[in-house]
Amino acid sequence: MLGLLSFGDVTVGFTEEEWQRLDPAQRTLYRDVMLENYSHLVAVGLSIPKPEVILQLEQGEEPWILDSPGQSDP
């Protein structure tokens, strides 16, 4: 039997360096796909708190992740 699908199963994360290498069209595509993936999961009944990356995208912030767990924001 297969397990349940999670938001992490359909998420792609970027470091700040990787995010900066994307052109504006790629960033827009990422934003649109991530928001759509989240809305589809909610539509089929996945009940999860809104992930930080979705909050960032909705607010127009850059959604890159830190390079390592111990690194802090500049």
PLY file of the C-alpha trace (Angstrom):
ply
format ascii 1.0
element vertex 74
property float x
property float y
property float z
element edge 73
property int vertex1
property int vertex2
end_header
0.00 0.00 0.00
1.27 3.46 -0.86
1.61 6.21 1.72
-0.12 9.56 1.62
1.19 12.34 -0.57
2.77 15.26 1.24
3.60 18.77 0.11
7.28 17.83 0.39
6.74 15.20 -2.30
5.94 17.90 -4.85
8.30 20.63 -3.64
11.55 21.82 -5.16
13.80 24.08 -3.10
16.58 26.40 -4.19
19.52 27.86 -2.33
19.99 31.61 -2.66
22.73 31.02 -5.26
20.54 28.68 -7.30
17.60 31.09 -7.11
19.75 33.98 -8.35
20.71 31.93 -11.42
17.08 31.59 -12.52
15.83 34.12 -15.05
12.55 35.98 -14.39
10.50 33.57 -16.53
11.87 30.57 -14.58
11.08 32.27 -11.26
7.53 33.00 -12.41
7.08 29.41 -13.56
8.35 28.12 -10.20
5.97 30.43 -8.33
2.98 29.40 -10.45
3.72 25.67 -10.21
4.32 25.72 -6.45
1.13 27.67 -5.75
-0.85 25.40 -8.06
0.57 22.23 -6.47
-0.39 23.49 -3.03
-3.90 24.43 -4.13
-4.40 20.99 -5.70
-3.32 19.22 -2.51
-5.71 21.35 -0.46
-8.50 20.70 -2.99
-8.15 16.93 -2.56
-8.36 17.23 1.21
-4.76 17.44 2.43
-5.03 19.30 5.70
-1.67 20.88 6.48
-0.52 24.26 7.76
0.46 26.56 4.91
4.16 25.88 4.19
6.62 28.75 4.61
7.53 28.66 0.91
3.88 29.26 -0.03
3.64 32.19 2.39
6.81 33.66 0.86
5.53 33.24 -2.70
2.15 34.78 -1.85
3.93 37.80 -0.37
6.23 38.21 -3.37
9.32 37.23 -1.38
12.17 35.17 -2.78
11.66 31.59 -1.60
15.25 30.37 -1.51
16.42 28.13 1.30
19.59 28.37 3.35
22.63 26.46 2.10
22.98 24.57 5.37
20.88 24.11 8.51
23.24 26.19 10.65
23.39 29.17 8.33
21.41 32.30 9.23
19.93 35.02 7.06
22.39 37.75 6.03
0 1
1 2
2 3
3 4
4 5
5 6
6 7
7 8
8 9
9 10
10 11
11 12
12 13
13 14
14 15
15 16
16 17
17 18
18 19
19 20
20 21
21 22
22 23
23 24
24 25
25 26
26 27
27 28
28 29
29 30
30 31
31 32
32 33
33 34
34 35
35 36
36 37
37 38
38 39
39 40
40 41
41 42
42 43
43 44
44 45
45 46
46 47
47 48
48 49
49 50
50 51
51 52
52 53
53 54
54 55
55 56
56 57
57 58
58 59
59 60
60 61
61 62
62 63
63 64
64 65
65 66
66 67
67 68
68 69
69 70
70 71
71 72
72 73
